Amino acid sequence: MDECGFIPDGQVRKGYVARKPGVHPAVHFEYRPTMPVERAGFNQTQANLYKTDAPKDAETAQKNMAKFLAKKLISWDLRDGSKNVVAISEATLLGGVENNLFADLYAIVMGYRPSDVDPAAPEEKPADEGAELGNSVAGCG
């Protein structure tokens, strides 16, 4: 697991969404974490759309989410029916990514929840206190 309490600009994290049988496969991905001020600004923009309660605003909000997510996702191993890796784009996120998978990716990238634990990842051993201090001083190694 990629643990770090400080997110330096330019950091890329690894993420994982577990398979949901009958819904979507497991997906490994890399992404740029959303900074708190960035998330607050995006959330305010989204909230402003719903003040009019117009259906088109809900559609705009979904498009904004896809556009934001497309900018944050660096890579993934999501494949189409022909086993080709799907390109990351706003259009793909809006029109092809399964709804539950989209929600999980969005929640992880926005920092609302952690990635799922990848069963194929090597098991981590707890670091000693000195190593943790060293990581915090060095910007999470």
C-alpha positions in Angstrom: 0.0 0.0 0.0 1.2 3.5 -0.8 1.0 5.4 2.5 2.0 9.0 2.7 0.6 11.9 4.7 2.3 14.5 2.6 1.6 14.7 -1.2 4.3 16.6 -3.0 3.3 18.1 -6.3 3.9 15.7 -9.2 3.4 12.6 -7.1 1.9 9.5 -8.8 0.2 6.8 -6.8 -0.8 3.3 -7.6 -4.4 2.3 -7.2 -6.5 -0.8 -7.3 -10.2 -1.5 -7.6 -11.1 -5.0 -6.7 -13.2 -7.2 -9.0 -16.9 -7.2 -8.4 -18.1 -10.5 -9.7 -20.7 -10.1 -12.4 -20.1 -6.4 -12.5 -16.5 -5.5 -13.5 -13.0 -6.9 -13.4 -10.2 -5.8 -11.1 -8.4 -2.7 -12.3 -4.9 -1.5 -11.5 -4.2 2.2 -12.2 -1.8 5.0 -11.6 -3.1 8.5 -10.7 -2.2 11.9 -9.4 -3.8 12.4 -6.0 -6.2 15.3 -5.7 -5.0 18.1 -3.4 -7.4 19.4 -0.7 -7.7 22.8 -2.2 -8.3 21.3 -5.7 -11.0 19.0 -4.3 -12.7 21.9 -2.5 -12.8 24.0 -5.7 -14.1 21.2 -7.8 -16.8 20.4 -5.2 -17.9 24.0 -5.1 -18.2 24.1 -8.9 -20.3 20.9 -8.8 -22.5 22.2 -6.0 -23.2 25.4 -8.0 -24.6 23.3 -10.8 -27.3 21.9 -8.7 -28.7 25.2 -7.5 -31.0 25.3 -10.5 -32.1 21.7 -10.3 -32.1 21.5 -14.1 -31.6 18.0 -15.7 -28.9 19.4 -17.9 -26.9 20.5 -14.8 -26.8 16.8 -13.7 -25.4 15.9 -17.1 -22.9 18.7 -16.9 -21.8 17.6 -13.4 -21.2 14.0 -14.7 -19.2 15.4 -17.6 -17.1 17.5 -15.2 -16.4 14.4 -13.1 -15.3 12.5 -16.1 -13.1 15.3 -17.3 -11.5 15.7 -13.9 -10.9 12.0 -13.6 -9.4 11.8 -17.1 -6.8 14.4 -16.1 -5.9 12.6 -12.9 -5.6 9.0 -14.3 -2.1 8.3 -15.7 -2.6 4.7 -16.7 -4.7 1.6 -16.1 -5.1 -2.0 -17.2 -8.8 -1.8 -18.1 -9.4 -3.8 -21.3 -12.2 -4.0 -23.8 -13.9 -7.2 -25.1 -11.0 -7.8 -27.5 -8.5 -7.6 -24.6 -7.1 -4.3 -25.8 -6.2 -1.7 -23.1 -8.8 1.1 -23.2 -7.5 4.6 -23.7 -8.2 7.0 -20.8 -10.4 9.8 -21.9 -13.4 11.8 -20.9 -15.5 10.1 -23.6 -14.4 6.6 -22.4 -15.2 7.4 -18.8 -18.6 8.8 -19.8 -19.6 6.2 -22.3 -17.9 3.0 -21.6 -16.7 2.5 -18.0 -19.1 0.5 -15.9 -20.9 2.8 -13.4 -19.6 1.1 -10.2 -16.1 1.1 -11.5 -16.4 4.8 -12.4 -17.6 5.6 -8.8 -14.7 3.6 -7.2 -12.1 5.3 -9.4 -13.5 8.7 -8.7 -13.7 8.1 -4.9 -10.1 6.9 -4.8 -8.7 9.7 -7.0 -10.6 12.4 -5.0 -9.3 11.0 -1.7 -12.7 9.9 -0.4 -11.6 6.3 0.2 -8.4 4.3 -0.1 -7.6 1.9 -2.9 -8.7 -1.7 -2.3 -5.9 -4.1 -1.2 -4.4 -5.8 -4.2 -4.1 -9.5 -3.3 -1.2 -9.9 -5.8 0.8 -7.1 -4.2 3.7 -8.1 -1.9 2.7 -8.1 1.7 4.1 -5.1 3.6 5.9 -5.4 6.9 5.3 -2.7 9.5 8.1 -0.1 9.4 9.8 0.8 12.7 9.3 4.2 14.2 12.6 5.6 12.9 11.9 4.6 9.4 8.5 6.3 9.6 10.2 9.5 10.8 12.7 9.3 8.0 10.0 9.0 5.4 8.1 12.0 6.8 11.2 14.1 6.7 12.2 13.0 3.2 8.7 13.4 1.7 7.6 9.8 1.9 10.5 8.1 0.2 
